[in-house]
Amino acid sequence: MPTQHPTQHPTKLSPQTAAIHAGEAPFISHHSLTVPIVQTATYTFENTAALVAYEEDQMFWDVPERVEYGRYGNPTVYAAQAKLAALEGAEDALLVSSGMAAITTTLMILLSQGDHFVITEDCYRRTRIFCNSFLARYGIDCTTVKPGDYEAMEAAIRPNTKLIFSESPTNPFLRCLDYPRLVEIAQRHNLKTVIDGTFGTPVNIRPLEFGIDLVIHSVTKYLAGHNDLLAGCVAGSFAMTGALRQAQGVIGAIVDPHTAFLILRGLKTLGLRMAQHNANGLAVARFLEDHPKIRKVWYPGLESHPDYTLAAASMTGFGGVVSFEVESDGPGASRFIDALRIPKIAPSLGGVESLIEQPSIISYYDSTPEDRLALGIRDELVRLALGVEDTDDLIADLGQALEKV
C-alpha cells in the first residue's frame, strides 16, 4: 500500500515544519497530539463481509485505512513513512529494518539475473561487498568507478546496464555528486538512478529535486538522530516504490511500531540538530585544516575539498562528518583518538553524541594494507562524526588530544 501523499498543507512547508507536522493527521487517534504506538501483530475484521470488502478495495486506497497483518503495515509506521516522504519531496517512502536493508532490497528488486549496474568506489564498504560479491552469485554484474569521473561512469555502461548507484556525500571522503550531470547521463542511456543520501539528509540536499529516481537513507543516522534504533528508508515515486512495498511483505524487512515512534520523535528536531551538526562540522574542519599536526582534511565545506564548488552550489549545509589524516602514523592516530574526552570510539554517525574511528581498524581490519591503500584508507586516516555538543568544547578537546600525537 502506498504511503499517504505528503502534501497535506496549502503551501509548501520548510523541512523543519514538515518534520514536525507532515504525515501525522490521518494516523492520530483519541485526540492525541502525538501519533500513538499501535503495538499489534495482526488486525481483526468484524465479519467475513468486512474481510471481503478489504480484499477488494485495498489496491485502490491512496491512504491506507487498515491492513490485515503487521508485516504489511502499521499506522505508526505509516505516519513515519509519510513524514519521510514529505521531507524528501517524494510521493512515497518505505521504512525497512536498516539502511543496509534499504540498499539490498532496492537492488534485488530493481535488478535481475544478467543485469549490470555501476557503483562509485567511495561508498560504504558493506554496500560494495553486497554489490561486488553477493549479487554476483545471482548473475548480476557490477562495475566500480571513481567518484567524480563521469567519463569513466559513462564508459562503464553496457547494453544490459540498468542503473547507477552512488552515495553523496560519500563515505569516508565526502565526495559530492554533480546530480544534473549524473541524471543527464542516466536518462540518455535509459537508466535508473539510486542515491544513498544518508550523509546529506533532506535538510541539506534533496536528490529527487534534481531528477534522481530513488533516494535511500540509513534512518539510524541523522534522521532518527539518537543512536538508539536501526532503520532505513527508500523514497521516490509511487511507480518506483510499489514493487519494493510488495516485496517487503515477502522479504519481511520491516520496522516495528515502537521504532517508528522513535523515528517520528527524532525527526521533529531534525532541522535543529542539523543546524548544529553543520556548524560543528564546518568549524572543526577549519580548525583541523589549520592545525600543524593534521596532514589533510576532507569536508565539502572547505575550499580545499575537490567538490567544494559543487557542494556550495547545491547544498545548504555540509553535515557533521569530517575525515582527516593525522601528521603521524597509525599508532599516532590511535594515541590522538584515545586522548579525546568527548567523542566515543564507535562506528556510525548522525547522532547527538560525537563518535570517532580509524577506518583502517573499524571497517578495514580484515583487508590487506595494499587493498586499503588502493582506496585511500591509510592507517592515520580518522573519521570524526560530530554530534551536537558545544562547538568550543569539541575544538578544545581536539586541541588537547592532538598534543599527544
C-alpha positions in Angstrom: 0.0 0.0 0.0 1.3 3.5 -0.8 2.2 5.9 1.9 -0.2 8.8 2.4 0.8 11.6 0.0 2.7 14.1 2.0 1.0 17.2 0.5 -1.3 18.0 3.5 -1.0 21.8 3.6 -2.0 24.5 1.1 1.6 25.8 1.0 4.9 24.1 0.7 6.4 23.6 4.2 10.0 24.1 5.1 11.9 21.0 6.2 11.8 21.9 9.8 8.0 22.5 9.8 7.4 19.4 7.7 9.5 17.3 10.1 7.1 18.3 12.9 3.7 18.2 11.2 3.7 16.3 7.9 2.1 13.0 7.7 0.6 12.7 11.1 -3.0 13.9 11.0 -4.6 10.8 9.4 -2.9 8.5 11.9 -3.7 10.4 15.2 -6.4 8.8 17.3 -8.2 9.6 20.6 -7.4 13.3 20.1 -3.7 12.7 21.0 -1.2 15.2 19.9 1.4 12.6 19.1 0.9 9.6 16.9 0.2 6.5 19.1 2.2 3.3 19.1 -0.1 0.8 17.5 1.5 -2.3 19.1 -0.2 -5.2 17.3 0.9 -8.1 15.2 -2.4 -8.6 13.5 -5.7 -6.9 12.8 -9.2 -8.2 13.2 -12.4 -8.0 11.0 -15.9 -7.6 12.2 -17.2 -10.3 9.8 -16.4 -12.1 6.6 -18.1 -9.4 4.5 -15.7 -6.8 6.0 -12.8 -9.0 5.1 -14.0 -9.5 1.5 -14.5 -5.7 1.2 -10.9 -5.1 2.4 -9.5 -7.6 -0.1 -11.5 -6.0 -3.0 -10.7 -2.4 -2.1 -7.1 -2.4 -0.8 -5.4 -1.9 -4.2 -7.3 1.3 -4.7 -6.6 3.2 -1.5 -4.4 6.3 -1.7 -4.3 6.4 2.1 -4.2 3.1 3.9 -7.1 2.8 6.3 -6.2 -0.6 7.6 -4.3 -3.8 6.9 -4.7 -7.4 7.8 -1.3 -8.3 9.3 1.6 -6.4 10.8 4.2 -7.4 8.2 2.2 -5.5 5.6 1.7 -2.3 7.5 1.1 -0.4 10.7 -0.5 3.1 11.4 2.6 4.3 13.4 4.9 3.1 10.6 2.6 4.8 8.0 3.0 8.1 9.8 6.8 7.9 9.9 6.8 7.0 6.2 4.6 9.9 5.3 6.8 12.3 7.2 9.9 11.0 5.5 8.2 11.3 2.1 7.4 14.9 2.9 10.9 15.7 3.9 12.3 14.3 0.6 9.5 15.8 -1.5 8.6 12.3 -2.6 5.3 10.7 -3.4 6.1 7.7 -1.2 8.6 6.4 1.3 9.1 2.9 2.6 10.6 2.1 6.0 12.7 -1.0 6.4 14.7 -2.6 9.1 18.1 -1.0 8.4 20.0 1.2 6.0 21.6 -1.9 4.5 18.1 -3.5 4.1 17.1 -0.4 2.1 20.1 -0.9 -0.2 19.9 -4.6 -0.6 16.1 -4.7 -1.0 16.2 -1.9 -3.6 18.9 -3.5 -5.7 17.4 -7.0 -5.5 14.1 -5.7 -6.7 15.4 -3.4 -9.5 18.0 -5.9 -10.8 17.6 -9.4 -12.3 19.9 -12.1 -13.5 22.0 -10.9 -16.4 21.7 -7.3 -15.5 24.6 -4.9 -14.9 24.9 -1.7 -12.9 27.5 0.9 -12.0 28.6 2.0 -8.5 31.1 4.6 -7.3 34.2 3.5 -5.4 34.0 5.7 -2.4 30.9 4.1 -0.9 30.2 2.3 2.4 32.3 -0.9 2.4 29.3 -3.2 3.2 27.4 -1.7 0.2 30.3 -2.5 -2.1 30.7 -6.0 -0.7 27.0 -6.7 -1.4 27.3 -5.2 -4.9 30.5 -6.9 -5.9 30.2 -10.2 -4.1 26.7 -11.1 -3.1 24.8 -10.0 -6.2 27.4 -11.8 -8.4 26.1 -15.1 -7.0 22.8 -14.4 -8.7 24.3 -13.4 -12.1 24.2 -9.6 -11.5 27.4 -7.8 -12.6 28.7 -4.5 -11.2 31.4 -2.1 -12.4 33.0 0.3 -9.8 34.2 3.7 -10.9 35.9 6.5 -9.1 33.6 9.3 -7.7 33.7 12.4 -9.9 34.9 10.5 -13.0 31.8 10.9 -15.2 33.6 9.8 -18.3 34.5 6.5 -16.6 30.9 6.2 -15.4 29.5 6.6 -18.9 32.2 4.3 -20.4 31.2 1.6 -17.9 27.6 1.5 -19.3 26.7 -1.6 -21.3 23.7 -2.7 -23.2 22.5 -4.6 -20.1 23.2 -1.8 -17.6 20.0 -0.9 -15.6 21.0 1.6 -13.0 23.7 3.8 -11.4 24.2 3.7 -7.6 26.2 6.1 -5.5 26.4 7.9 -2.2 26.6 11.7 -1.9 28.4 12.8 0.1 30.4 9.6 0.1 32.0 7.7 2.9 34.6 8.5 4.1 36.0 11.2 1.8 32.7 13.1 1.4 32.8 13.3 -2.4 29.7 15.0 -3.8 27.8 14.2 -7.0 27.0 16.5 -9.8 23.4 15.5 -9.9 22.4 17.2 -13.1 25.3 15.6 -14.9 24.5 12.2 -13.4 20.9 12.4 -14.4 21.7 13.6 -17.9 23.9 10.5 -18.4 21.3 8.1 -16.9 18.4 9.5 -18.9 20.4 9.4 -22.1 21.0 5.7 -21.6 17.6 5.0 -20.1 19.0 4.1 -16.7 17.6 4.4 -13.2 19.5 6.4 -10.5 19.6 5.4 -6.9 21.4 7.6 -4.3 22.3 6.9 -0.7 21.8 10.3 0.8 22.5 9.4 4.4 25.3 11.9 4.8 23.4 14.7 3.1 20.0 14.5 4.7 16.9 16.2 3.2 17.8 19.3 5.2 21.0 19.8 3.3 20.1 18.5 -0.1 17.1 16.6 -1.8 18.3 14.4 -4.7 14.8 13.8 -6.0 14.6 17.5 -6.9 17.5 17.0 -9.3 15.8 14.1 -11.1 17.2 11.2 -9.1 14.8 8.3 -9.1 15.2 6.8 -5.6 17.0 8.2 -2.5 18.0 5.9 0.3 18.8 6.7 3.9 20.1 4.9 6.9 17.5 6.3 9.2 19.7 5.1 12.1 21.9 8.1 11.5 20.9 11.7 11.2 17.1 11.2 10.6 16.5 9.4 13.9 19.4 11.1 15.4 19.9 9.5 18.8 21.9 6.3 18.2 19.1 4.2 19.7 17.5 2.4 16.8 18.1 0.7 13.4 16.1 1.6 10.3 16.3 2.5 6.7 14.1 4.1 4.1 13.6 4.4 0.4 11.8 7.4 -1.1 10.6 8.2 -4.6 7.6 8.0 -6.8 4.7 5.5 -6.3 5.8 3.9 -9.6 9.3 3.2 -8.2 8.4 2.2 -4.6 5.4 0.0 -5.5 7.4 -3.1 -6.3 9.6 -2.5 -3.2 6.5 -2.3 -1.0 5.1 -5.5 -2.3 8.4 -7.3 -1.9 8.7 -6.1 1.7 5.8 -8.2 2.7 7.6 -11.2 1.4 11.1 -10.4 2.5 10.0 -9.3 5.9 12.5 -6.4 6.4 10.0 -4.4 8.4 10.2 -1.7 11.1 8.3 -2.3 14.4 5.8 0.3 15.7 8.0 1.4 18.6 10.9 2.0 16.3 8.6 4.0 14.0 7.5 6.1 17.0 11.1 6.9 17.9 11.8 7.9 14.3 8.8 10.3 14.4 10.1 11.8 17.6 13.6 12.1 16.3 12.5 13.7 13.0 10.8 16.6 14.9 14.2 18.0 15.9 16.0 17.2 12.6 16.3 20.8 11.5 17.6 22.0 14.8 20.0 19.1 15.1 21.3 19.5 11.5 22.0 23.2 12.2 24.4 22.3 15.0 25.9 19.3 13.1 26.6 21.6 10.1 28.0 24.3 12.4 30.2 21.9 14.2 31.4 20.2 11.0 32.5 23.4 9.4 34.1 24.9 12.5 36.0 21.7 13.3 37.1 21.2 9.7 38.6 24.7 9.6 40.3 24.2 12.9 41.8 20.9 11.8 42.9 22.2 8.4 44.9 25.0 10.2 46.5 22.6 12.7 50.1 21.7 12.2 49.6 18.1 13.2 46.9 17.5 10.6 48.1 16.5 7.1 44.8 16.7 5.2 41.1 17.3 5.8 38.1 16.2 3.7 35.0 18.2 4.2 32.9 19.6 1.4 32.5 23.0 3.1 36.2 23.6 2.8 37.6 25.3 -0.3 40.3 22.6 -0.4 37.8 19.8 -1.0 37.7 18.6 -4.6 33.9 19.1 -4.7 33.6 22.3 -2.8 32.2 24.4 -5.7 29.7 21.8 -6.5 28.7 21.3 -2.9 28.5 25.0 -2.2 26.1 25.5 -5.1 23.8 22.5 -4.3 23.8 22.1 -0.5 22.5 24.3 2.3 24.9 22.6 4.8 27.7 20.0 4.8 26.9 17.8 7.7 28.8 16.7 10.8 31.3 14.2 9.3 34.9 15.3 8.9 37.6 12.9 7.7 41.3 13.8 8.1 44.8 12.4 8.3 46.9 12.9 11.4 50.5 14.0 10.6 51.8 10.8 12.1 51.4 7.0 11.6 48.6 4.7 12.7 49.8 4.4 16.3 49.9 8.2 16.5 46.4 8.5 15.2 45.3 5.9 17.8 47.0 8.0 20.6 45.1 11.0 19.4 41.8 9.2 19.5 42.5 7.6 22.9 43.3 11.1 24.3 39.9 12.5 23.4 37.3 13.1 26.2 34.1 13.9 24.3 33.9 11.7 21.1 33.5 8.0 21.8 35.2 5.3 19.7 32.4 3.7 17.7 31.0 3.2 14.2 28.0 5.1 12.9 27.3 8.8 12.7 24.5 11.4 12.8 23.5 11.0 16.5 23.6 13.7 19.1 26.9 12.2 20.5 30.2 12.7 18.7 31.8 9.4 17.5 35.3 8.8 16.1 37.0 5.9 14.4 40.1 4.8 12.4 38.6 3.3 9.2 41.6 1.1 8.8 40.7 -0.7 12.1 37.0 -0.5 12.5 36.0 -1.0 8.8 39.0 -2.5 7.0 40.8 -4.5 9.7 40.4 -7.7 7.7 41.8 -6.1 4.5 45.4 -6.1 3.4 47.4 -2.9 3.6 47.6 -2.9 -0.2 43.8 -3.1 -0.6 43.3 -0.3 1.9 45.8 2.0 0.2 44.1 1.4 -3.1 41.0 3.0 -1.6 43.0 5.8 0.1 42.4 4.3 3.6 45.7 5.0 5.4 46.3 3.9 9.0 46.5 7.6 10.0 43.0 8.4 8.5 40.4 9.4 11.1 36.7 9.8 10.6 35.0 12.1 13.1 31.2 12.2 13.2 30.4 15.3 15.2 27.3 15.4 17.4 25.5 18.4 18.7 27.8 19.3 21.6 29.1 22.8 22.1 31.5 23.7 19.3 34.1 25.3 21.5 34.2 22.2 23.8 34.8 20.0 20.8 37.6 22.1 19.4 39.3 22.4 22.8 39.1 18.6 23.2 40.6 18.0 19.8 43.4 20.5 20.5 44.4 18.8 23.8 44.3 15.4 22.1 46.5 16.5 19.2 49.2 17.4 21.7 49.5 13.7 22.4 50.5 12.9 18.8 
